[in-house]
Amino acid sequence: MTEISVVIPTKDRVQNLRKTLPIFLAQPEVAEVVIVIDGCSDGTLDYVKQAAADDKRIRYVDNVVNKGLPYSRNRGIELVTGDYVFTGEDDLEVTDNFFATLLAHLRDTDADIISGRNVFRAERESVADAIARTGRIKGPSVNRRTITLHTAIDIPDDQKQPLLPAPMLGRTDVFRKVRYDDQYRGSAYREESDFQLSAWEMGCKLVYCPHAITFNVQVENDRGGVHATWGFKRATWTVRNNWRFLRKHKELIAREFDTGNLYVHIAKFAVYLVAVDVVLPKLVAVKRKVFPNPWFSEV
């Protein structure tokens, strides 16, 4: 049987990890789960130590201090022993037969890296509702004007494309060759897009597979992982990371995407982000304080 190593970086999200880890271990293709503890202070290390003592398929390494998501991914990938790597996350759920399906389609399409349909599901939203909601998404999978993609779009069949959802499967040697750029810090925005375009530039074939589904569970008031940085600080890191990404891959972006003038694109992105991530939440908070909703009370 093909052996898959799942790499899960985690920071201060032990409650998520408790739910996610057993799901991965229940998949027959998973030979090991390598957890990279990225400067946690919420009891994650104690939990993982006990879990590893109970199940030898669990391995872990502790960064001691926060090194960031890309650094942690690379460190986990260097430690794996499986033929294939899957870039897991501590809030990710996989469906039954997920790895069997993804492996089969990776071989059928001769892909170097493949990713399934990645649905972001609200904490109180059912699986069926999340699938139905994202099934109504229209348009191309990749938006070549904004260099973004619909991670959960339901298309008829596998499709080669330059950008994929972040949970990816590929041969271990491919991941070790491409590597994540650990200069994407703070919000870690663009770290997976950077990896994918770097792989594309190296001649790797990237495939989106709608037949295998994962779910990212969006927890209310999440302040763990990359969500530990928020507000203006988060927006600053996001703008900085986007600037690095666009400059690093400007030649490929000019060929494969339709961004127009790069500097105008960067400026529009910065203005939009500050408006959505900084100004709008403050306005909403003021509105709630001045005009409280008489129908609902917050506990």
C-alpha positions in Angstrom: 0.0 0.0 0.0 1.2 3.5 -0.8 2.2 5.3 2.4 1.1 8.8 3.0 2.7 11.1 5.6 0.4 13.9 6.8 2.2 17.0 8.1 0.2 19.3 10.5 1.7 22.5 11.7 -0.2 23.8 14.7 -0.2 26.8 17.0 -2.5 27.2 20.1 -5.4 25.2 18.6 -5.3 22.1 20.7 -9.1 21.7 20.7 -9.1 21.6 16.9 -6.2 19.2 16.9 -8.1 16.8 19.2 -10.9 16.5 16.6 -8.7 16.5 13.5 -6.0 14.0 14.4 -8.2 10.9 14.8 -9.8 11.7 11.4 -6.5 11.4 9.7 -5.4 8.3 11.6 -8.6 6.6 10.5 -7.6 6.8 6.9 -6.0 3.5 5.9 -3.5 5.1 3.5 -2.0 7.3 6.3 1.2 5.7 7.6 2.1 8.6 9.9 1.1 12.0 11.1 4.0 14.5 11.8 2.9 17.4 14.0 5.0 20.5 14.1 4.3 22.4 17.3 4.9 26.1 16.5 5.4 27.8 19.8 2.2 26.7 21.5 1.2 27.7 25.0 -2.2 26.1 25.3 -1.3 22.5 26.3 -0.7 21.3 22.7 2.7 19.8 23.5 1.3 17.7 26.5 -1.6 16.5 24.3 0.7 15.5 21.4 3.2 13.8 23.7 0.4 11.6 25.2 -1.1 10.9 21.7 2.3 9.9 20.4 2.8 7.5 23.3 -0.6 5.9 22.6 -0.1 5.6 18.8 3.3 5.2 17.2 2.1 6.6 13.9 2.1 10.0 15.5 5.5 11.9 15.5 6.1 15.4 16.5 8.7 18.2 16.7 8.5 21.3 18.8 9.8 24.7 17.4 9.7 26.0 21.0 9.1 29.5 19.7 6.8 30.6 16.8 8.6 30.2 13.5 5.7 30.6 11.2 3.6 28.3 9.0 6.0 27.9 6.0 9.0 27.1 8.2 6.9 24.5 10.1 5.7 22.9 6.9 9.2 22.5 5.6 10.4 21.1 8.9 7.6 18.5 9.0 8.3 17.5 5.3 12.0 16.9 6.1 11.0 14.5 8.8 8.4 12.3 6.9 9.1 8.7 5.9 6.2 8.1 3.5 6.2 8.0 -0.3 3.8 10.9 -0.4 3.2 14.0 1.6 -0.2 15.6 2.4 -0.2 19.2 3.8 -2.7 18.8 6.5 -4.1 21.5 8.9 -5.2 21.4 12.5 -8.8 22.4 11.5 -9.1 20.2 8.5 -11.6 17.3 8.1 -11.4 14.8 5.3 -14.2 12.7 3.9 -14.3 8.9 3.7 -12.0 7.4 1.0 -10.4 10.9 0.6 -6.9 9.6 0.1 -7.8 6.6 -2.0 -9.7 8.9 -4.4 -7.0 11.6 -4.5 -4.2 9.0 -5.1 -6.2 7.4 -7.9 -6.7 10.8 -9.6 -3.1 11.8 -9.1 -2.0 8.7 -11.0 -4.7 9.0 -13.7 -3.8 12.6 -14.5 0.0 12.1 -14.1 0.0 15.0 -11.6 2.9 16.0 -9.5 0.7 17.7 -7.0 -3.0 17.4 -6.6 -5.6 19.0 -4.3 -9.3 18.2 -3.7 -12.3 20.4 -3.3 -11.7 22.4 -0.1 -14.9 23.7 1.6 -14.8 26.3 4.3 -17.6 25.3 6.7 -19.0 27.5 9.4 -18.8 25.9 12.9 -22.6 25.7 13.0 -23.2 24.8 9.4 -23.9 21.2 8.4 -21.7 19.3 6.0 -24.7 18.9 3.6 -25.4 22.7 3.7 -21.8 23.6 3.1 -21.5 21.3 0.1 -24.8 22.6 -1.3 -23.8 26.3 -0.8 -20.4 25.9 -2.5 -22.0 23.8 -5.2 -23.7 27.0 -6.4 -20.4 28.8 -7.0 -20.2 29.9 -10.7 -17.3 31.1 -12.8 -13.8 29.7 -13.5 -11.9 28.0 -10.7 -9.0 30.4 -11.0 -9.6 34.2 -11.1 -6.7 35.3 -13.3 -7.4 39.0 -12.6 -7.0 38.7 -8.8 -4.7 35.6 -8.7 -7.1 33.8 -6.5 -9.3 30.7 -6.7 -12.6 29.2 -5.6 -11.3 26.5 -3.3 -14.6 24.7 -3.2 -15.9 25.0 -6.7 -17.6 22.0 -8.1 -16.5 21.3 -11.7 -17.2 18.2 -13.8 -13.7 16.7 -13.8 -10.1 17.0 -12.9 -8.4 20.2 -14.2 -4.8 21.3 -14.6 -4.4 24.8 -13.1 -1.6 27.0 -11.5 -3.3 27.5 -8.2 -4.8 24.9 -5.8 -6.4 24.7 -2.4 -3.8 24.6 0.3 -4.3 20.9 1.4 -2.1 19.2 -1.2 -0.9 15.7 -2.0 2.3 14.9 -3.9 5.4 12.8 -3.9 7.7 13.6 -1.0 10.7 14.3 -3.3 8.6 17.0 -5.1 7.8 18.8 -1.8 11.4 18.7 -0.7 12.5 20.1 -4.0 10.0 23.0 -4.2 9.9 23.9 -0.5 7.8 26.7 1.2 9.3 30.2 1.4 9.6 30.9 5.1 9.7 34.7 4.5 5.9 34.7 4.5 5.2 35.6 8.1 2.4 37.0 10.2 -0.8 36.1 8.4 1.2 33.7 6.1 -0.9 35.0 3.2 0.2 33.7 -0.2 2.5 31.0 1.3 0.7 28.2 -0.5 0.2 30.2 -3.7 3.9 30.9 -3.7 4.7 27.2 -3.3 2.3 26.4 -6.2 3.7 28.9 -8.6 7.2 27.9 -7.7 6.3 24.3 -8.5 4.7 25.5 -11.8 7.9 27.3 -12.7 9.8 24.1 -12.1 7.6 22.2 -14.6 5.4 20.4 -12.1 1.8 19.5 -13.1 -0.8 20.8 -10.6 -4.3 19.3 -10.8 -7.5 20.2 -9.0 -9.7 17.2 -8.2 -13.4 17.9 -7.4 -14.1 14.3 -6.5 -12.3 14.4 -3.1 -13.5 16.8 -0.4 -11.9 18.4 2.7 -13.5 20.8 5.1 -11.9 23.7 7.0 -14.0 24.3 10.0 -14.3 28.1 10.7 -14.4 28.5 14.5 -16.0 31.6 15.8 -13.5 34.1 17.4 -10.5 31.9 16.5 -7.3 33.4 17.7 -5.0 30.4 17.1 -2.6 29.7 14.2 -2.4 32.5 11.6 -5.5 34.0 13.2 -3.4 35.1 16.2 -2.4 38.1 14.2 -5.5 40.3 13.4 -6.6 43.8 12.8 -4.2 46.4 11.4 -1.2 44.1 12.2 -2.7 41.3 10.2 -3.5 43.6 7.3 0.0 44.9 7.2 1.5 41.4 7.0 -1.0 40.4 4.3 -0.1 43.4 2.2 3.6 42.7 2.7 3.3 39.1 1.8 1.2 39.9 -1.3 3.9 42.3 -2.4 6.6 39.7 -2.0 4.6 37.1 -3.9 3.8 39.4 -6.9 7.4 40.6 -7.2 8.9 37.0 -6.9 6.7 35.6 -9.6 6.2 38.7 -11.8 7.3 37.0 -15.0 5.0 34.0 -14.6 2.1 36.2 -13.5 2.6 38.4 -16.6 2.3 35.3 -18.8 -0.5 33.3 -17.0 -2.6 36.0 -15.3 -4.4 39.2 -16.2 -3.5 41.6 -13.4 -2.8 44.6 -15.5 -0.3 47.1 -14.1 1.4 45.3 -11.2 1.7 48.4 -9.0 -1.9 49.5 -9.5 -2.9 45.9 -8.7 -0.9 46.1 -5.4 -2.3 49.4 -4.4 -5.9 48.3 -5.1 -5.3 45.2 -3.0 -4.0 47.2 -0.1 -6.9 49.6 -0.1 -9.4 46.8 -0.3 -7.8 44.8 2.5 -7.6 47.7 4.9 -11.2 48.5 4.2 -12.5 45.0 4.7 -10.2 43.8 7.5 -9.7 47.0 9.5 -12.2 49.7 8.8 -15.4 47.6 8.3 -15.0 45.5 11.5 -14.6 48.7 13.5 -17.7 50.3 12.0 -19.7 47.1 12.7 -18.5 47.2 16.4 -19.5 50.9 16.7 -22.9 50.1 15.1 -23.6 47.3 17.6 -22.6 49.5 20.5 -24.7 52.5 19.5 -27.6 50.6 18.0 -27.8 47.3 19.9 -30.0 44.6 18.3 -33.2 44.3 20.4 -33.9 40.7 19.2 -30.6 39.0 20.2 -28.4 39.2 23.2 -24.8 38.2 23.3 -23.7 35.8 26.0 
